[in-house]
Amino acid sequence: MLIYLDTSIALAHLLAEDRSPPERLWKEPLVSSRLLVYEIWIRIHGRNLVQSHGEAVNDLLGRISFLELEPAVLKRALEPIPIQARTPDVLHLASLEFLRGLGQDVELATYDQRQLEVARRLGIPICAWI
């Protein structure tokens, strides 16, 4: 089983937010879109946290296998989805669906309620212990 890591989970962990994922998550095989790298660094730079969080970001990113934004992923992102969603969410979900289309057993780990709703409507399994 792969766990598809959304940016909301990674940032909750890095920024010690009120809710953060259990430690066991980091022992699971993690996968995400390369988009995650950009979303994290944009937030870290935007908050001027490179000095204090840069090493932790690199450590976290080193634990994840990344899926590039391949033409097949981008093609899926252009197709309709059941409810309105933000562009990054659609790209993450298209990446996850691409992996599922390859026969990968993968669950979504996210704290983003809109993304959860779209995932549920698309029949994407959700990581229950997040």
Secondary structure, 3 states (H helix, E strand, C coil): CEEEECHHHHHHHHCCCCCCCCHHHHHCCEEEECHHHHHHHHHHHHCCCHHHHHHHHHHHHCCEEEECCCHHHHHHHCCCCCCCCCHHHHHHHHHHHHHHHCCCCEEEECCCHHHHHHHHHHCCCECCCC
